[in-house]
Amino acid sequence: MNITEETYFQERLDDQIDWYDRKSIQAQRLYKRLKGIVIILSASIPLFVGFITDHKIWATIVSVIGVAITVIEGWLGLSKYHENWIEYRSICETLRHEKYMYLTKTGVYEADNPFKILVERVESIISNENVNWANLNNNQNGGN
């Protein structure tokens, strides 16, 4: 199958850059929001502990806050928003780097057939990320 440079850029490279960019932004927002909640809840515990002797309801509130912190931190550990944010951003920027090196015919793209080199390098980056993702998910599921 022959694909033109323009088609490859639109349907593959730019599409992948956009996908990794969106996913990175989404993971960053979720991570920062949840971590912000944890920070606020954690900081509120010492404040509310001071009220426990006056009203027993505060003991329950502090307990609920502690449970909420544990649940959020557990979810962050399972969902790996921080790791995904960093990984997706790294892949997005690597793909952008390849695109602009190709467009300026710089580095390895000063060759006779730079489009072939671009496709090989981009597909290798995407393939490696897919293999890493599959291995990570396989390891998280106990190898099943």
C-alpha positions as CSV (number, residue, x, y, z in Angstrom):
1,M,0.0,0.0,0.0
2,N,1.4,3.4,-1.0
3,I,0.5,6.4,1.2
4,T,1.4,9.9,0.3
5,E,3.3,12.1,2.8
6,E,0.2,14.3,3.2
7,T,-2.0,11.3,4.0
8,Y,0.5,9.8,6.4
9,F,0.8,13.2,8.2
10,Q,-3.0,13.7,8.5
11,E,-4.1,10.1,9.1
12,R,-1.3,8.8,11.2
13,L,1.3,11.2,12.6
14,D,-0.9,14.2,13.4
15,D,-3.6,11.9,14.6
16,Q,-1.2,10.2,17.0
17,I,0.3,13.5,18.2
18,D,-3.2,14.8,18.9
19,W,-4.2,11.6,20.7
20,Y,-1.2,11.6,23.0
21,D,-1.6,15.3,23.6
22,R,-5.2,15.0,24.6
23,K,-4.6,11.9,26.8
24,S,-1.6,13.7,28.5
25,I,-3.7,16.7,29.2
26,Q,-6.6,14.6,30.5
27,A,-4.3,12.5,32.8
28,Q,-2.6,15.6,34.1
29,R,-5.9,17.3,35.0
30,L,-7.2,14.2,36.7
31,Y,-4.0,13.7,38.6
32,K,-3.7,17.3,39.8
33,R,-7.4,17.5,40.7
34,L,-7.3,14.3,42.8
35,K,-3.9,15.2,44.4
36,G,-5.3,18.7,45.2
37,I,-8.3,17.1,46.9
38,V,-5.9,14.8,48.9
39,I,-3.9,17.8,50.0
40,I,-6.9,19.8,51.1
41,L,-8.4,16.8,53.0
42,S,-5.1,16.0,54.6
43,A,-4.6,19.6,55.7
44,S,-8.1,19.7,57.2
45,I,-7.6,16.7,59.6
46,P,-5.4,18.6,62.1
47,L,-8.0,21.4,62.1
48,F,-10.9,19.2,62.7
49,V,-9.1,17.1,65.3
50,G,-9.2,20.1,67.6
51,F,-13.0,20.0,67.6
52,I,-13.3,16.3,68.5
53,T,-13.4,16.9,72.3
54,D,-16.2,19.4,71.9
55,H,-18.4,17.4,69.5
56,K,-18.2,13.7,68.7
57,I,-19.4,14.3,65.2
58,W,-16.0,15.6,64.3
59,A,-14.5,12.2,65.1
60,T,-16.7,10.8,62.4
61,I,-15.9,13.6,60.0
62,V,-12.1,13.0,60.5
63,S,-12.6,9.3,60.0
64,V,-14.5,9.9,56.7
65,I,-11.8,12.2,55.5
66,G,-9.2,9.6,56.3
67,V,-11.1,7.0,54.3
68,A,-11.6,9.4,51.4
69,I,-7.8,10.1,51.3
70,T,-7.1,6.4,51.3
71,V,-9.6,5.7,48.5
72,I,-8.3,8.6,46.3
73,E,-4.7,7.6,46.8
74,G,-5.6,4.0,46.0
75,W,-7.3,5.1,42.9
76,L,-4.4,7.2,41.9
77,G,-2.1,4.2,42.3
78,L,-4.4,2.0,40.2
79,S,-5.2,4.5,37.5
80,K,-1.6,5.7,37.1
81,Y,-2.6,9.2,36.0
82,H,0.8,10.6,36.9
83,E,2.7,8.0,35.0
84,N,0.4,8.2,32.0
85,W,0.6,12.0,31.9
86,I,4.4,11.9,31.8
87,E,4.5,8.9,29.3
88,Y,1.9,10.4,27.0
89,R,3.6,13.8,27.0
90,S,7.0,12.2,26.3
91,I,5.6,10.3,23.3
92,C,3.7,13.3,22.0
93,E,6.8,15.5,22.1
94,T,9.0,12.7,20.6
95,L,6.5,12.5,17.7
96,R,6.5,16.3,17.3
97,H,10.3,16.3,17.3
98,E,10.4,13.7,14.5
99,K,7.8,15.7,12.5
100,Y,9.7,18.9,12.7
101,M,13.1,17.3,12.1
102,Y,11.6,15.7,9.0
103,L,9.9,19.0,7.8
104,T,13.2,20.8,8.1
105,K,15.2,17.9,6.6
106,T,17.5,18.0,9.7
107,G,19.6,15.2,11.2
108,V,18.7,11.7,9.9
109,Y,16.2,13.3,7.5
110,E,19.0,14.7,5.3
111,A,19.0,11.3,3.6
112,D,17.9,10.3,0.1
113,N,14.5,8.9,1.2
114,P,13.6,10.9,4.4
115,F,9.9,9.9,4.2
116,K,10.8,6.2,4.6
117,I,13.0,7.0,7.6
118,L,10.2,9.1,9.1
119,V,7.6,6.3,8.8
120,E,10.0,3.7,10.2
121,R,10.9,5.9,13.2
122,V,7.3,7.0,13.9
123,E,6.0,3.5,13.7
124,S,8.8,2.3,15.9
125,I,7.9,4.9,18.6
126,I,4.2,4.0,18.4
127,S,4.9,0.2,18.4
128,N,7.3,0.5,21.4
129,E,4.6,2.4,23.4
130,N,2.0,-0.2,22.5
131,V,4.3,-3.0,23.7
132,N,5.1,-1.1,26.9
133,W,1.4,-0.6,27.5
134,A,0.6,-4.3,26.9
135,N,3.4,-5.4,29.3
136,L,2.3,-2.9,32.0
137,N,-1.3,-4.1,31.8
138,N,-0.2,-7.7,31.7
139,N,1.9,-7.2,34.8
140,Q,-0.9,-5.4,36.7
141,N,-3.2,-8.2,36.0
142,G,-0.9,-10.8,37.4
143,G,0.3,-12.1,34.1
144,N,-3.2,-13.1,33.0
